[in-house]
Amino acid sequence: QVQLQESGPGLVKPSQTLSLTCTVSGGSITTSYYAWSWIRQAPGKGLEWMALITYDGKTYYSPSLKSRTSISRDTSKNQFTLQLSSVTPGDTAVYYCSRWGDYWGQGTQVTVSS
């Protein structure tokens, strides 16, 4: 069974860059034809898809976040990473990593505050 685990700072200051890592076990992030994504949910709001990286390294971004977001991977560690720059309190949310369509991590709370 595939398992995903998010890791990163729980608190980030405004204007800083948030970096989150998703560690995958039970399956390889390079296995055809899976894709791996980051999604977030702000307090009182719905799920927001942020970015995706495919099994062969192609990347896709939400248009609304594209200018601030970068997704990458480390195949040697079976991890993929999200970077979100110039964060504001509006980026406070629970951040999830997932394998597109099925498995999700438990989520990690990120608060943006000075």
Biopython code that builds the backbone (N, CA, C, O; Angstrom):
import numpy as np
from Bio.PDB.StructureBuilder import StructureBuilder

atoms = [
    (1, "GLN", "N", (0.837, -1.192, 0.000)),
    (1, "GLN", "CA", (0.000, 0.000, 0.000)),
    (1, "GLN", "C", (0.872, 1.242, 0.000)),
    (1, "GLN", "O", (1.868, 1.316, 0.720)),
    (2, "VAL", "N", (0.497, 2.200, -0.799)),
    (2, "VAL", "CA", (1.249, 3.448, -0.897)),
    (2, "VAL", "C", (0.936, 4.325, 0.309)),
    (2, "VAL", "O", (-0.220, 4.485, 0.701)),
    (3, "GLN", "N", (1.984, 4.882, 0.880)),
    (3, "GLN", "CA", (1.818, 5.822, 1.989)),
    (3, "GLN", "C", (2.580, 7.101, 1.677)),
    (3, "GLN", "O", (3.675, 7.062, 1.116)),
    (4, "LEU", "N", (1.995, 8.224, 2.042)),
    (4, "LEU", "CA", (2.615, 9.528, 1.829)),
    (4, "LEU", "C", (2.680, 10.260, 3.156)),
    (4, "LEU", "O", (1.746, 10.202, 3.955)),
    (5, "GLN", "N", (3.788, 10.948, 3.385)),
    (5, "GLN", "CA", (3.985, 11.678, 4.631)),
    (5, "GLN", "C", (4.562, 13.052, 4.328)),
    (5, "GLN", "O", (5.652, 13.174, 3.768)),
    (6, "GLU", "N", (3.812, 14.086, 4.707)),
    (6, "GLU", "CA", (4.288, 15.456, 4.528)),
    (6, "GLU", "C", (5.207, 15.855, 5.677)),
    (6, "GLU", "O", (5.036, 15.399, 6.807)),
    (7, "SER", "N", (6.171, 16.698, 5.383)),
    (7, "SER", "CA", (7.030, 17.253, 6.430)),
    (7, "SER", "C", (7.415, 18.672, 6.050)),
    (7, "SER", "O", (7.543, 19.013, 4.874)),
    (8, "GLY", "N", (7.594, 19.485, 7.074)),
    (8, "GLY", "CA", (7.958, 20.878, 6.848)),
    (8, "GLY", "C", (7.700, 21.697, 8.081)),
    (8, "GLY", "O", (7.256, 21.164, 9.098)),
    (9, "PRO", "N", (7.969, 22.992, 8.015)),
    (9, "PRO", "CA", (7.787, 23.853, 9.171)),
    (9, "PRO", "C", (6.314, 24.109, 9.438)),
    (9, "PRO", "O", (5.530, 24.255, 8.500)),
    (10, "GLY", "N", (5.941, 24.164, 10.664)),
    (10, "GLY", "CA", (4.563, 24.463, 11.011)),
    (10, "GLY", "C", (4.274, 25.958, 11.007)),
    (10, "GLY", "O", (3.122, 26.383, 10.915)),
    (11, "LEU", "N", (5.338, 26.746, 11.109)),
    (11, "LEU", "CA", (5.173, 28.199, 11.191)),
    (11, "LEU", "C", (6.178, 28.863, 10.265)),
    (11, "LEU", "O", (7.371, 28.563, 10.293)),
    (12, "VAL", "N", (5.669, 29.768, 9.447)),
    (12, "VAL", "CA", (6.506, 30.501, 8.499)),
    (12, "VAL", "C", (6.176, 31.988, 8.611)),
    (12, "VAL", "O", (5.020, 32.367, 8.801)),
    (13, "LYS", "N", (7.187, 32.805, 8.494)),
    (13, "LYS", "CA", (6.957, 34.259, 8.561)),
    (13, "LYS", "C", (6.533, 34.791, 7.198)),
    (13, "LYS", "O", (6.923, 34.246, 6.165)),
    (14, "PRO", "N", (5.739, 35.848, 7.195)),
    (14, "PRO", "CA", (5.354, 36.474, 5.921)),
    (14, "PRO", "C", (6.581, 36.870, 5.110)),
    (14, "PRO", "O", (7.606, 37.289, 5.648)),
    (15, "SER", "N", (6.438, 36.724, 3.809)),
    (15, "SER", "CA", (7.446, 37.010, 2.784)),
    (15, "SER", "C", (8.485, 35.891, 2.635)),
    (15, "SER", "O", (9.270, 35.907, 1.686)),
    (16, "GLN", "N", (8.501, 34.938, 3.542)),
    (16, "GLN", "CA", (9.461, 33.840, 3.416)),
    (16, "GLN", "C", (8.978, 32.804, 2.399)),
    (16, "GLN", "O", (7.858, 32.874, 1.893)),
    (17, "THR", "N", (9.853, 31.850, 2.119)),
    (17, "THR", "CA", (9.513, 30.747, 1.231)),
    (17, "THR", "C", (9.216, 29.501, 2.047)),
    (17, "THR", "O", (10.021, 29.067, 2.872)),
    (18, "LEU", "N", (8.058, 28.945, 1.800)),
    (18, "LEU", "CA", (7.645, 27.706, 2.452)),
    (18, "LEU", "C", (8.160, 26.527, 1.631)),
    (18, "LEU", "O", (8.023, 26.504, 0.408)),
    (19, "SER", "N", (8.753, 25.552, 2.313)),
    (19, "SER", "CA", (9.218, 24.350, 1.641)),
    (19, "SER", "C", (8.646, 23.128, 2.350)),
    (19, "SER", "O", (8.836, 22.952, 3.553)),
    (20, "LEU", "N", (7.957, 22.301, 1.608)),
    (20, "LEU", "CA", (7.352, 21.077, 2.148)),
    (20, "LEU", "C", (7.843, 19.879, 1.343)),
    (20, "LEU", "O", (8.024, 19.957, 0.128)),
    (21, "THR", "N", (8.052, 18.785, 2.039)),
    (21, "THR", "CA", (8.499, 17.553, 1.400)),
    (21, "THR", "C", (7.490, 16.446, 1.639)),
    (21, "THR", "O", (6.936, 16.318, 2.731)),
    (22, "CYS", "N", (7.260, 15.654, 0.617)),
    (22, "CYS", "CA", (6.399, 14.482, 0.723)),
    (22, "CYS", "C", (7.258, 13.244, 0.498)),
    (22, "CYS", "O", (7.866, 13.078, -0.559)),
    (23, "THR", "N", (7.297, 12.390, 1.493)),
    (23, "THR", "CA", (8.044, 11.143, 1.389)),
    (23, "THR", "C", (7.069, 10.020, 1.086)),
    (23, "THR", "O", (6.077, 9.831, 1.790)),
    (24, "VAL", "N", (7.366, 9.279, 0.029)),
    (24, "VAL", "CA", (6.473, 8.226, -0.437)),
    (24, "VAL", "C", (7.073, 6.860, -0.129)),
    (24, "VAL", "O", (8.259, 6.626, -0.358)),
    (25, "SER", "N", (6.252, 5.974, 0.388)),
    (25, "SER", "CA", (6.672, 4.595, 0.621)),
    (25, "SER", "C", (5.633, 3.648, 0.036)),
    (25, "SER", "O", (4.467, 4.009, -0.128)),
    (26, "GLY", "N", (6.069, 2.436, -0.276)),
    (26, "GLY", "CA", (5.150, 1.454, -0.840)),
    (26, "GLY", "C", (4.956, 1.580, -2.330)),
    (26, "GLY", "O", (4.147, 0.859, -2.914)),
    (27, "GLY", "N", (5.682, 2.481, -2.953)),
    (27, "GLY", "CA", (5.574, 2.668, -4.397)),
    (27, "GLY", "C", (6.546, 3.729, -4.853)),
    (27, "GLY", "O", (6.886, 4.633, -4.090)),
    (28, "SER", "N", (6.997, 3.629, -6.091)),
    (28, "SER", "CA", (7.972, 4.585, -6.599)),
    (28, "SER", "C", (7.303, 5.748, -7.296)),
    (28, "SER", "O", (6.307, 5.568, -7.997)),
    (29, "ILE", "N", (7.846, 6.948, -7.108)),
    (29, "ILE", "CA", (7.285, 8.122, -7.767)),
    (29, "ILE", "C", (7.615, 8.142, -9.262)),
    (29, "ILE", "O", (7.128, 9.003, -9.994)),
    (30, "THR", "N", (8.434, 7.204, -9.707)),
    (30, "THR", "CA", (8.758, 7.128, -11.134)),
    (30, "THR", "C", (7.974, 6.035, -11.859)),
    (30, "THR", "O", (8.187, 5.794, -13.047)),
    (31, "THR", "N", (7.083, 5.386, -11.149)),
    (31, "THR", "CA", (6.285, 4.325, -11.777)),
    (31, "THR", "C", (5.286, 4.908, -12.762)),
    (31, "THR", "O", (4.505, 5.795, -12.420)),
    (32, "SER", "N", (5.318, 4.407, -13.973)),
    (32, "SER", "CA", (4.359, 4.857, -14.990)),
    (32, "SER", "C", (2.941, 4.507, -14.546)),
    (32, "SER", "O", (2.766, 3.443, -13.953)),
    (33, "TYR", "N", (2.011, 5.251, -14.768)),
    (33, "TYR", "CA", (1.907, 6.602, -15.290)),
    (33, "TYR", "C", (1.358, 7.503, -14.193)),
    (33, "TYR", "O", (0.475, 8.324, -14.438)),
    (34, "TYR", "N", (1.882, 7.345, -12.992)),
    (34, "TYR", "CA", (1.330, 8.083, -11.866)),
    (34, "TYR", "C", (1.803, 9.537, -11.838)),
    (34, "TYR", "O", (2.827, 9.905, -12.413)),
    (35, "ALA", "N", (1.000, 10.343, -11.136)),
    (35, "ALA", "CA", (1.344, 11.745, -10.921)),
    (35, "ALA", "C", (1.164, 12.063, -9.452)),
    (35, "ALA", "O", (0.373, 11.432, -8.750)),
    (36, "TRP", "N", (1.907, 13.045, -9.009)),
    (36, "TRP", "CA", (1.987, 13.356, -7.590)),
    (36, "TRP", "C", (1.714, 14.841, -7.389)),
    (36, "TRP", "O", (2.253, 15.685, -8.106)),
    (37, "SER", "N", (0.881, 15.147, -6.420)),
    (37, "SER", "CA", (0.423, 16.525, -6.338)),
    (37, "SER", "C", (0.426, 17.073, -4.917)),
    (37, "SER", "O", (0.521, 16.343, -3.930)),
    (38, "TRP", "N", (0.317, 18.395, -4.867)),
    (38, "TRP", "CA", (0.118, 19.125, -3.621)),
    (38, "TRP", "C", (-1.234, 19.823, -3.682)),
    (38, "TRP", "O", (-1.609, 20.425, -4.688)),
    (39, "ILE", "N", (-1.941, 19.721, -2.577)),
    (39, "ILE", "CA", (-3.256, 20.333, -2.428)),
    (39, "ILE", "C", (-3.284, 20.992, -1.044)),
    (39, "ILE", "O", (-2.624, 20.526, -0.116)),
    (40, "ARG", "N", (-4.031, 22.045, -0.919)),
    (40, "ARG", "CA", (-4.148, 22.670, 0.397)),
    (40, "ARG", "C", (-5.601, 23.009, 0.702)),
    (40, "ARG", "O", (-6.452, 23.088, -0.185)),
    (41, "GLN", "N", (-5.848, 23.205, 1.989)),
    (41, "GLN", "CA", (-7.184, 23.617, 2.427)),
    (41, "GLN", "C", (-7.034, 24.671, 3.501)),
    (41, "GLN", "O", (-6.582, 24.386, 4.610)),
    (42, "ALA", "N", (-7.414, 25.881, 3.168)),
    (42, "ALA", "CA", (-7.375, 26.982, 4.119)),
    (42, "ALA", "C", (-8.569, 26.884, 5.062)),
    (42, "ALA", "O", (-9.568, 26.252, 4.719)),
    (43, "PRO", "N", (-8.487, 27.492, 6.233)),
    (43, "PRO", "CA", (-9.590, 27.432, 7.198)),
    (43, "PRO", "C", (-10.890, 27.903, 6.590)),
    (43, "PRO", "O", (-10.970, 29.000, 6.037)),
    (44, "GLY", "N", (-11.905, 27.071, 6.693)),
    (44, "GLY", "CA", (-13.222, 27.448, 6.214)),
    (44, "GLY", "C", (-13.401, 27.426, 4.712)),
    (44, "GLY", "O", (-14.434, 27.862, 4.204)),
    (45, "LYS", "N", (-12.395, 26.916, 3.985)),
    (45, "LYS", "CA", (-12.452, 26.895, 2.529)),
    (45, "LYS", "C", (-12.329, 25.470, 1.995)),
    (45, "LYS", "O", (-12.041, 24.534, 2.742)),
    (46, "GLY", "N", (-12.545, 25.327, 0.724)),
    (46, "GLY", "CA", (-12.451, 24.021, 0.099)),
    (46, "GLY", "C", (-11.035, 23.653, -0.280)),
    (46, "GLY", "O", (-10.096, 24.414, -0.044)),
    (47, "LEU", "N", (-10.891, 22.486, -0.866)),
    (47, "LEU", "CA", (-9.586, 22.028, -1.306)),
    (47, "LEU", "C", (-9.128, 22.828, -2.523)),
    (47, "LEU", "O", (-9.914, 23.141, -3.417)),
    (48, "GLU", "N", (-7.828, 23.150, -2.529)),
    (48, "GLU", "CA", (-7.234, 23.903, -3.632)),
    (48, "GLU", "C", (-6.045, 23.133, -4.184)),
    (48, "GLU", "O", (-5.058, 22.928, -3.478)),
    (49, "TRP", "N", (-6.128, 22.710, -5.422)),
    (49, "TRP", "CA", (-5.007, 22.032, -6.055)),
    (49, "TRP", "C", (-3.921, 23.048, -6.378)),
    (49, "TRP", "O", (-4.216, 24.138, -6.869)),
    (50, "MET", "N", (-2.660, 22.698, -6.104)),
    (50, "MET", "CA", (-1.565, 23.652, -6.267)),
    (50, "MET", "C", (-0.617, 23.282, -7.402)),
    (50, "MET", "O", (-0.323, 24.108, -8.266)),
    (51, "ALA", "N", (-0.144, 22.053, -7.398)),
    (51, "ALA", "CA", (0.880, 21.677, -8.369)),
    (51, "ALA", "C", (0.933, 20.166, -8.485)),
    (51, "ALA", "O", (0.448, 19.435, -7.622)),
    (52, "LEU", "N", (1.550, 19.711, -9.601)),
    (52, "LEU", "CA", (1.628, 18.284, -9.879)),
    (52, "LEU", "C", (2.927, 17.988, -10.607)),
    (52, "LEU", "O", (3.404, 18.787, -11.413)),
    (53, "ILE", "N", (3.490, 16.821, -10.307)),
    (53, "ILE", "CA", (4.667, 16.352, -11.047)),
    (53, "ILE", "C", (4.406, 14.918, -11.478)),
    (53, "ILE", "O", (3.964, 14.090, -10.681)),
    (54, "THR", "N", (4.678, 14.633, -12.731)),
    (54, "THR", "CA", (4.376, 13.308, -13.250)),
    (54, "THR", "C", (5.518, 12.318, -13.001)),
    (54, "THR", "O", (6.600, 12.692, -12.547)),
    (55, "TYR", "N", (5.256, 11.081, -13.303)),
    (55, "TYR", "CA", (6.238, 10.003, -13.080)),
    (55, "TYR", "C", (7.539, 10.271, -13.847)),
    (55, "TYR", "O", (8.611, 9.816, -13.447)),
    (56, "ASP", "N", (7.431, 11.016, -14.954)),
    (56, "ASP", "CA", (8.614, 11.303, -15.777)),
    (56, "ASP", "C", (9.083, 12.741, -15.617)),
    (56, "ASP", "O", (9.874, 13.230, -16.424)),
    (57, "GLY", "N", (8.600, 13.424, -14.582)),
    (57, "GLY", "CA", (9.149, 14.725, -14.229)),
    (57, "GLY", "C", (8.482, 15.945, -14.821)),
    (57, "GLY", "O", (8.954, 17.062, -14.608)),
    (58, "LYS", "N", (7.417, 15.772, -15.545)),
    (58, "LYS", "CA", (6.710, 16.947, -16.070)),
    (58, "LYS", "C", (5.977, 17.645, -14.922)),
    (58, "LYS", "O", (5.478, 16.994, -14.004)),
    (59, "THR", "N", (5.920, 18.969, -14.987)),
    (59, "THR", "CA", (5.291, 19.736, -13.915)),
    (59, "THR", "C", (4.134, 20.568, -14.430)),
    (59, "THR", "O", (4.144, 21.037, -15.568)),
    (60, "TYR", "N", (3.140, 20.745, -13.580)),
    (60, "TYR", "CA", (1.956, 21.529, -13.889)),
    (60, "TYR", "C", (1.581, 22.323, -12.642)),
    (60, "TYR", "O", (1.739, 21.853, -11.515)),
    (61, "TYR", "N", (1.079, 23.540, -12.868)),
    (61, "TYR", "CA", (0.781, 24.431, -11.750)),
    (61, "TYR", "C", (-0.603, 25.043, -11.885)),
    (61, "TYR", "O", (-1.115, 25.249, -12.986)),
    (62, "SER", "N", (-1.194, 25.328, -10.724)),
    (62, "SER", "CA", (-2.408, 26.119, -10.711)),
    (62, "SER", "C", (-2.084, 27.503, -11.250)),
    (62, "SER", "O", (-1.108, 28.115, -10.818)),
    (63, "PRO", "N", (-2.878, 28.007, -12.180)),
    (63, "PRO", "CA", (-2.592, 29.333, -12.733)),
    (63, "PRO", "C", (-2.526, 30.424, -11.675)),
    (63, "PRO", "O", (-1.742, 31.367, -11.791)),
    (64, "SER", "N", (-3.343, 30.292, -10.655)),
    (64, "SER", "CA", (-3.396, 31.337, -9.630)),
    (64, "SER", "C", (-2.160, 31.327, -8.730)),
    (64, "SER", "O", (-1.890, 32.314, -8.046)),
    (65, "LEU", "N", (-1.411, 30.230, -8.722)),
    (65, "LEU", "CA", (-0.246, 30.117, -7.839)),
    (65, "LEU", "C", (1.058, 29.947, -8.605)),
    (65, "LEU", "O", (2.128, 29.882, -7.999)),
    (66, "LYS", "N", (0.982, 29.874, -9.898)),
    (66, "LYS", "CA", (2.134, 29.496, -10.713)),
    (66, "LYS", "C", (3.343, 30.395, -10.479)),
    (66, "LYS", "O", (4.479, 29.920, -10.461)),
    (67, "SER", "N", (3.101, 31.688, -10.299)),
    (67, "SER", "CA", (4.224, 32.617, -10.155)),
    (67, "SER", "C", (4.983, 32.420, -8.845)),
    (67, "SER", "O", (6.122, 32.870, -8.721)),
    (68, "ARG", "N", (4.372, 31.758, -7.874)),
    (68, "ARG", "CA", (5.003, 31.595, -6.562)),
    (68, "ARG", "C", (5.348, 30.151, -6.221)),
    (68, "ARG", "O", (5.902, 29.890, -5.153)),
    (69, "THR", "N", (5.036, 29.217, -7.096)),
    (69, "THR", "CA", (5.106, 27.800, -6.738)),
    (69, "THR", "C", (6.124, 27.047, -7.585)),
    (69, "THR", "O", (6.286, 27.307, -8.777)),
    (70, "SER", "N", (6.799, 26.114, -6.939)),
    (70, "SER", "CA", (7.704, 25.227, -7.642)),
    (70, "SER", "C", (7.572, 23.820, -7.057)),
    (70, "SER", "O", (7.593, 23.641, -5.839)),
    (71, "ILE", "N", (7.440, 22.845, -7.920)),
    (71, "ILE", "CA", (7.397, 21.457, -7.486)),
    (71, "ILE", "C", (8.582, 20.730, -8.104)),
    (71, "ILE", "O", (8.905, 20.928, -9.275)),
    (72, "SER", "N", (9.222, 19.893, -7.312)),
    (72, "SER", "CA", (10.386, 19.149, -7.783)),
    (72, "SER", "C", (10.411, 17.785, -7.111)),
    (72, "SER", "O", (9.562, 17.481, -6.273)),
    (73, "ARG", "N", (11.390, 16.962, -7.483)),
    (73, "ARG", "CA", (11.450, 15.633, -6.896)),
    (73, "ARG", "C", (12.892, 15.179, -6.710)),
    (73, "ARG", "O", (13.810, 15.666, -7.370)),
    (74, "ASP", "N", (13.060, 14.239, -5.798)),
    (74, "ASP", "CA", (14.340, 13.576, -5.582)),
    (74, "ASP", "C", (14.051, 12.082, -5.707)),
    (74, "ASP", "O", (13.581, 11.451, -4.761)),
    (75, "THR", "N", (14.328, 11.539, -6.848)),
    (75, "THR", "CA", (13.977, 10.136, -7.080)),
    (75, "THR", "C", (14.808, 9.184, -6.227)),
    (75, "THR", "O", (14.372, 8.072, -5.929)),
    (76, "SER", "N", (16.003, 9.619, -5.836)),
    (76, "SER", "CA", (16.840, 8.749, -5.003)),
    (76, "SER", "C", (16.253, 8.570, -3.609)),
    (76, "SER", "O", (16.498, 7.566, -2.939)),
    (77, "LYS", "N", (15.475, 9.559, -3.186)),
    (77, "LYS", "CA", (14.846, 9.490, -1.862)),
    (77, "LYS", "C", (13.345, 9.181, -1.962)),
    (77, "LYS", "O", (12.661, 9.045, -0.948)),
    (78, "ASN", "N", (12.856, 9.076, -3.183)),
    (78, "ASN", "CA", (11.419, 8.853, -3.406)),
    (78, "ASN", "C", (10.586, 9.950, -2.730)),
    (78, "ASN", "O", (9.607, 9.677, -2.037)),
    (79, "GLN", "N", (11.001, 11.169, -2.951)),
    (79, "GLN", "CA", (10.350, 12.335, -2.361)),
    (79, "GLN", "C", (10.016, 13.359, -3.448)),
    (79, "GLN", "O", (10.670, 13.416, -4.489)),
    (80, "PHE", "N", (8.999, 14.152, -3.187)),
    (80, "PHE", "CA", (8.760, 15.334, -4.007)),
    (80, "PHE", "C", (8.475, 16.512, -3.091)),
    (80, "PHE", "O", (7.964, 16.359, -1.982)),
    (81, "THR", "N", (8.821, 17.694, -3.592)),
    (81, "THR", "CA", (8.871, 18.875, -2.742)),
    (81, "THR", "C", (8.094, 20.022, -3.362)),
    (81, "THR", "O", (8.063, 20.189, -4.581)),
    (82, "LEU", "N", (7.469, 20.807, -2.498)),
    (82, "LEU", "CA", (6.767, 22.018, -2.901)),
    (82, "LEU", "C", (7.474, 23.209, -2.290)),
    (82, "LEU", "O", (7.811, 23.202, -1.106)),
    (83, "GLN", "N", (7.694, 24.223, -3.092)),
    (83, "GLN", "CA", (8.162, 25.502, -2.572)),
    (83, "GLN", "C", (7.150, 26.577, -2.948)),
    (83, "GLN", "O", (6.728, 26.678, -4.100)),
    (84, "LEU", "N", (6.771, 27.370, -1.967)),
    (84, "LEU", "CA", (5.826, 28.475, -2.166)),
    (84, "LEU", "C", (6.490, 29.738, -1.649)),
    (84, "LEU", "O", (6.779, 29.852, -0.458)),
    (85, "SER", "N", (6.728, 30.672, -2.531)),
    (85, "SER", "CA", (7.474, 31.875, -2.157)),
    (85, "SER", "C", (6.545, 33.015, -1.753)),
    (85, "SER", "O", (5.343, 32.994, -2.019)),
    (86, "SER", "N", (7.137, 33.995, -1.108)),
    (86, "SER", "CA", (6.418, 35.230, -0.726)),
    (86, "SER", "C", (5.101, 34.931, -0.020)),
    (86, "SER", "O", (4.051, 35.460, -0.385)),
    (87, "VAL", "N", (5.172, 34.088, 0.980)),
    (87, "VAL", "CA", (3.931, 33.682, 1.651)),
    (87, "VAL", "C", (3.321, 34.843, 2.433)),
    (87, "VAL", "O", (4.015, 35.755, 2.883)),
    (88, "THR", "N", (2.012, 34.776, 2.574)),
    (88, "THR", "CA", (1.231, 35.731, 3.351)),
    (88, "THR", "C", (0.334, 34.933, 4.293)),
    (88, "THR", "O", (0.226, 33.714, 4.166)),
    (89, "PRO", "N", (-0.311, 35.621, 5.242)),
    (89, "PRO", "CA", (-1.237, 34.889, 6.118)),
    (89, "PRO", "C", (-2.322, 34.150, 5.338)),
    (89, "PRO", "O", (-2.886, 33.174, 5.833)),
    (90, "GLY", "N", (-2.606, 34.596, 4.159)),
    (90, "GLY", "CA", (-3.590, 33.908, 3.312)),
    (90, "GLY", "C", (-3.150, 32.531, 2.866)),
    (90, "GLY", "O", (-3.963, 31.752, 2.368)),
    (91, "ASP", "N", (-1.872, 32.217, 3.036)),
    (91, "ASP", "CA", (-1.363, 30.887, 2.685)),
    (91, "ASP", "C", (-1.460, 29.911, 3.860)),
    (91, "ASP", "O", (-1.067, 28.750, 3.742)),
    (92, "THR", "N", (-1.978, 30.381, 4.981)),
    (92, "THR", "CA", (-2.204, 29.481, 6.115)),
    (92, "THR", "C", (-3.212, 28.413, 5.718)),
    (92, "THR", "O", (-4.308, 28.721, 5.249)),
    (93, "ALA", "N", (-2.834, 27.164, 5.910)),
    (93, "ALA", "CA", (-3.687, 26.068, 5.445)),
    (93, "ALA", "C", (-3.124, 24.736, 5.926)),
    (93, "ALA", "O", (-2.009, 24.659, 6.443)),
    (94, "VAL", "N", (-3.915, 23.706, 5.744)),
    (94, "VAL", "CA", (-3.397, 22.344, 5.852)),
    (94, "VAL", "C", (-2.954, 21.932, 4.450)),
    (94, "VAL", "O", (-3.724, 22.023, 3.494)),
    (95, "TYR", "N", (-1.726, 21.486, 4.342)),
    (95, "TYR", "CA", (-1.147, 21.111, 3.057)),
    (95, "TYR", "C", (-1.069, 19.588, 2.967)),
    (95, "TYR", "O", (-0.584, 18.913, 3.875)),
    (96, "TYR", "N", (-1.561, 19.074, 1.846)),
    (96, "TYR", "CA", (-1.582, 17.639, 1.609)),
    (96, "TYR", "C", (-0.759, 17.285, 0.371)),
    (96, "TYR", "O", (-0.728, 18.036, -0.604)),
    (97, "CYS", "N", (-0.106, 16.151, 0.426)),
    (97, "CYS", "CA", (0.448, 15.588, -0.797)),
    (97, "CYS", "C", (-0.372, 14.349, -1.148)),
    (97, "CYS", "O", (-0.934, 13.690, -0.273)),
    (98, "SER", "N", (-0.427, 14.054, -2.415)),
    (98, "SER", "CA", (-1.234, 12.907, -2.830)),
    (98, "SER", "C", (-0.701, 12.288, -4.109)),
    (98, "SER", "O", (0.002, 12.928, -4.890)),
    (99, "ARG", "N", (-1.051, 11.044, -4.300)),
    (99, "ARG", "CA", (-0.895, 10.424, -5.611)),
    (99, "ARG", "C", (-2.212, 10.680, -6.324)),
    (99, "ARG", "O", (-3.282, 10.321, -5.833)),
    (100, "TRP", "N", (-2.118, 11.293, -7.465)),
    (100, "TRP", "CA", (-3.316, 11.748, -8.159)),
    (100, "TRP", "C", (-4.342, 10.634, -8.281)),
    (100, "TRP", "O", (-4.110, 9.590, -8.890)),
    (101, "GLY", "N", (-5.490, 10.910, -7.669)),
    (101, "GLY", "CA", (-6.610, 9.997, -7.832)),
    (101, "GLY", "C", (-6.848, 9.014, -6.716)),
    (101, "GLY", "O", (-7.929, 8.432, -6.623)),
    (102, "ASP", "N", (-5.836, 8.811, -5.847)),
    (102, "ASP", "CA", (-6.113, 7.831, -4.808)),
    (102, "ASP", "C", (-5.475, 8.140, -3.450)),
    (102, "ASP", "O", (-6.189, 8.588, -2.552)),
    (103, "TYR", "N", (-4.243, 7.936, -3.262)),
    (103, "TYR", "CA", (-3.656, 8.030, -1.928)),
    (103, "TYR", "C", (-3.313, 9.472, -1.527)),
    (103, "TYR", "O", (-2.875, 10.285, -2.342)),
    (104, "TRP", "N", (-3.531, 9.748, -0.236)),
    (104, "TRP", "CA", (-3.245, 11.063, 0.343)),
    (104, "TRP", "C", (-2.400, 10.909, 1.597)),
    (104, "TRP", "O", (-2.467, 9.888, 2.281)),
    (105, "GLY", "N", (-1.613, 11.921, 1.890)),
    (105, "GLY", "CA", (-0.975, 12.025, 3.182)),
    (105, "GLY", "C", (-1.971, 12.527, 4.212)),
    (105, "GLY", "O", (-3.099, 12.884, 3.874)),
    (106, "GLN", "N", (-1.555, 12.555, 5.462)),
    (106, "GLN", "CA", (-2.463, 12.989, 6.525)),
    (106, "GLN", "C", (-2.594, 14.503, 6.584)),
    (106, "GLN", "O", (-3.509, 15.022, 7.224)),
    (107, "GLY", "N", (-1.696, 15.211, 5.928)),
    (107, "GLY", "CA", (-1.745, 16.665, 5.923)),
    (107, "GLY", "C", (-0.862, 17.266, 6.996)),
    (107, "GLY", "O", (-0.635, 16.662, 8.044)),
    (108, "THR", "N", (-0.367, 18.457, 6.725)),
    (108, "THR", "CA", (0.443, 19.174, 7.703)),
    (108, "THR", "C", (-0.036, 20.622, 7.778)),
    (108, "THR", "O", (-0.223, 21.284, 6.758)),
    (109, "GLN", "N", (-0.225, 21.087, 8.979)),
    (109, "GLN", "CA", (-0.687, 22.465, 9.197)),
    (109, "GLN", "C", (0.475, 23.427, 9.007)),
    (109, "GLN", "O", (1.553, 23.242, 9.572)),
    (110, "VAL", "N", (0.243, 24.445, 8.212)),
    (110, "VAL", "CA", (1.216, 25.522, 8.040)),
    (110, "VAL", "C", (0.528, 26.839, 8.380)),
    (110, "VAL", "O", (-0.524, 27.167, 7.830)),
    (111, "THR", "N", (1.124, 27.567, 9.272)),
    (111, "THR", "CA", (0.618, 28.874, 9.669)),
    (111, "THR", "C", (1.623, 29.935, 9.257)),
    (111, "THR", "O", (2.818, 29.819, 9.529)),
    (112, "VAL", "N", (1.122, 30.969, 8.599)),
    (112, "VAL", "CA", (1.978, 32.092, 8.214)),
    (112, "VAL", "C", (1.669, 33.252, 9.151)),
    (112, "VAL", "O", (0.571, 33.808, 9.139)),
    (113, "SER", "N", (2.646, 33.599, 9.950)),
    (113, "SER", "CA", (2.450, 34.649, 10.948)),
    (113, "SER", "C", (3.801, 35.188, 11.385)),
    (113, "SER", "O", (4.801, 34.471, 11.426)),
    (114, "SER", "N", (3.797, 36.476, 11.709)),
    (114, "SER", "CA", (5.024, 37.066, 12.227)),
    (114, "SER", "C", (5.112, 36.901, 13.740)),
    (114, "SER", "O", (6.084, 37.340, 14.354)),
]
sb = StructureBuilder()
sb.init_structure("model")
sb.init_model(0)
sb.init_chain("A")
sb.init_seg("    ")
for serial, (resi, resn, name, xyz) in enumerate(atoms, 1):
    if name == "N":
        sb.init_residue(resn, " ", resi, " ")
    sb.init_atom(name, np.array(xyz, "f"), 0.0, 1.0, " ", f" {name:<3s}", serial, name[0])
structure = sb.get_structure()
